[in-house]
Structure formats: structure tokens, C-alpha cells
């Protein structure tokens, strides 16, 4: 009789997962840092006055992701690297990455929430535990 809690595949090393997502966070961070230069998001957002805010928040989130990749490179806190990386992927898919921009205020709100909860929250977890 076999135990139902028995693992069926090779065990997944959480530190390896943390390191992989830390690297992914760094790459995504560079994408967010380059967003003001590489996208024409500004021409598609209304009102135009919010464009610098959106770009500033995108750069701030990119900086957070790069910091997360550096601080999380040891893989000891995988959740703090996985969550922001997945959030960044979602933002790139929902926003200008595929050409479907949200309204300016919606996009600014999403990026601001990402900076505060995904970026700063993960940095706090990585630094202070």
C-alpha cells in the first residue's frame, strides 16, 4: 500500500527556484527600466499629463526588480523573488508589452501597486525577513 503523500517526481529545490526567479526579476527589471525609451506608451495614454507618472513608476518598479534580483540571488527567500517576477510578467502582458494599453489611470494604478506591494514588499522581505 503506497502513501498518498509520496512525491512522484524529483524534489524541487526551493533555493534553485528562488535563484531562477531572481534572475528573471533582473531581466524583467531591465525591461521596465527601458520602457520609456522602447515603447510609445506616451502616445496612447490619455490624459498626456499622466505619462511621466506612468514612466516614472515603471522605472521605479524596474529598479525594485533589479534590486530584488541582486538581494535574492542566494535563493533563500523564493517567494520574495517569485511574486514580483510573476507580477512583472502580468504587467507586461496586460499593458503596453502586447499593445493593449489600459487607461492611463488604470495603468498608473497597476504600476504603483506593483511598486508598493510587489517591489517594496519583496525588498522588505529580502532585507528584513
C-alpha positions in Angstrom: 0.0 0.0 0.0 1.5 3.3 -1.0 1.4 6.5 0.9 -0.7 9.3 -0.8 1.8 12.0 0.2 4.7 10.3 -1.5 6.4 12.5 -4.1 6.1 11.3 -7.7 9.0 13.3 -9.3 12.3 14.6 -8.4 12.2 17.1 -5.5 12.3 20.8 -6.4 15.0 22.7 -4.6 13.4 26.0 -3.3 16.7 27.8 -3.4 17.1 26.9 -7.1 13.6 28.3 -7.8 14.5 31.4 -5.9 17.7 31.9 -7.9 15.9 31.3 -11.2 13.2 33.8 -10.4 15.8 36.3 -9.1 17.5 36.1 -12.5 14.1 36.5 -14.2 13.3 39.5 -11.9 16.6 41.1 -13.1 15.8 40.7 -16.7 12.2 42.0 -16.3 13.6 44.9 -14.3 15.8 45.8 -17.2 12.7 45.7 -19.5 10.8 48.1 -17.2 13.9 50.4 -17.0 13.9 50.5 -20.8 10.2 51.0 -21.1 10.3 54.9 -21.5 12.8 54.5 -24.3 11.4 51.4 -26.1 7.7 51.9 -26.1 5.3 54.5 -27.5 3.1 54.2 -24.5 3.0 58.0 -24.1 1.2 58.5 -27.4 -1.6 56.1 -26.3 -2.3 57.3 -22.8 -4.9 59.9 -22.0 -4.5 62.4 -20.4 -1.0 63.1 -21.5 -0.1 64.7 -18.2 -0.1 61.3 -16.5 2.6 59.8 -18.9 5.6 61.0 -16.9 3.9 59.4 -13.8 3.5 56.1 -15.5 7.0 56.1 -16.9 8.4 57.1 -13.5 6.5 54.3 -11.8 7.7 51.8 -14.5 11.3 52.8 -13.9 10.8 52.6 -10.1 9.4 49.1 -10.5 12.3 48.2 -12.7 14.8 49.4 -10.1 12.9 47.3 -7.5 13.1 44.3 -9.7 16.9 44.7 -10.3 17.4 45.1 -6.5 15.3 42.0 -5.9 17.4 40.0 -8.3 20.6 41.1 -6.5 19.3 40.6 -3.0 17.5 37.4 -3.9 20.4 35.8 -5.8 21.1 33.3 -3.0 17.6 31.9 -3.3 16.9 31.7 0.4 13.5 33.5 0.2 12.0 32.2 -3.1 8.5 33.8 -2.5 10.1 37.2 -2.4 11.6 36.6 -5.9 8.8 34.6 -7.5 5.9 37.0 -6.7 7.4 40.2 -8.2 8.6 38.3 -11.3 5.1 36.9 -11.9 3.6 40.4 -11.3 6.0 41.9 -13.8 5.1 39.3 -16.4 1.4 40.0 -15.8 2.0 43.8 -16.2 3.9 43.3 -19.4 1.1 41.1 -20.8 -1.7 43.4 -19.6 0.0 46.7 -20.6 1.9 48.0 -23.5 4.0 44.9 -23.9 1.4 43.4 -26.3 -0.1 46.6 -27.5 -3.2 46.6 -25.3 -2.7 49.7 -23.0 -5.1 50.2 -20.2 -6.4 53.7 -19.5 -3.8 56.0 -18.1 -5.1 56.0 -14.5 -5.6 52.2 -14.5 -2.1 51.6 -15.8 -0.6 54.1 -13.3 -2.6 52.4 -10.5 -1.3 49.0 -11.5 2.3 50.0 -11.7 2.0 51.9 -8.4 0.5 48.9 -6.7 3.3 46.8 -8.2 6.0 49.2 -6.9 4.5 49.3 -3.4 3.4 45.7 -2.9 5.5 43.7 -5.3 8.7 45.7 -5.3 9.0 47.4 -1.9 7.2 44.5 -0.2 9.6 41.9 -1.7 12.6 44.1 -0.9 11.5 44.4 2.7 11.2 40.7 2.9 14.6 40.1 1.4 16.3 42.6 3.7 14.5 42.1 7.0 12.9 38.7 6.6 
